[in-house]
Amino acid sequence: MFDAKDVRRRIVEWIADYFEASAPAGTKAVIGISGGKDSSVSAALCAEALGAGRVVGVLMPQGIQHDIGVSHDLCETLGIPYVVINVGKPVRDLYEEISAAGLETNDMAEFNTPPRVRMAALYAVSAIVGGRVSNNSNLSEDWVGYATKFGDTAGDFGPLSDLTVTEVKAVGRELGLAAGFTEKTPIDGLCGRTDEENLGFTYAVLDRYIREGICEDEAVREKIDRLHRMNLHKLNPMPVFKL
């Protein structure tokens, strides 16, 4: 039985210990804030572990983002300082340079480039304020590779990396976060489909399979296994030649 109260306590202690042991005094947690469950819960945990003044939220819309207000609300609710860095122009500029080189972008490039630009922005902010970047990924999305290599899979510490989506939401409720933050439906940046629509199964089904090994739909189970195998390169250390 998942004990959200105990897990909350343990993660808060782990974050505090990580910063005390490996970072100079006063180092800040730098967090990309989307307003969704993962960034909201990560930010709340870091604020509890370090104090709100040592958490810096970074809002990174790509052009006009209709739900950016949720991200503002999250930062104001937690009392954390934040900055807004619009990645729309640098992403467009990169596409233009690629086009000038005689190449055409495709769906894969357009899906993965913005998260990588966002990660570059997070590390720039981190260098300026003296911080460590939070990896807000959860176990469910990592399991099936629903993340961008060197984008949202990057970071200096991962408070949610061993928690499923179901468990992240439970910790969020334990933290007292409003449902608008923990239950916000994640939507991709291309066709407007939800993550679950793109995956072809729900996180509830995926989470049960991860934790209990149970998936009653054989086709879904095979798809989850296939996605997991195909995307292990995003999680495993980079292979290197050894002399």
Buried (B, 14 or more C-beta within 10 A) or exposed (E): EEEBEEBBEEBBEBBBEBBEEEBEEEBBBBBBBBBBBBBBBBBBBBBBBBEBEBBBBBBBBBEEBEEBEBBBBBBEBBEBEBBBBBBBEBBEEBBEEBEEEEEEEEEEEEBBBBBBBBBBBBBEBBEEBBBBBBBBBBBBBBBBBBBBBEBBBBBBBBBBBEBBBBBBBBBBBBBEBBEEBBEBEBBEEEEEEEBBBBBEBBBEBBBBBBBEEEBEEEEBBEBBEEBBEEBEEBBEEEEEEEE
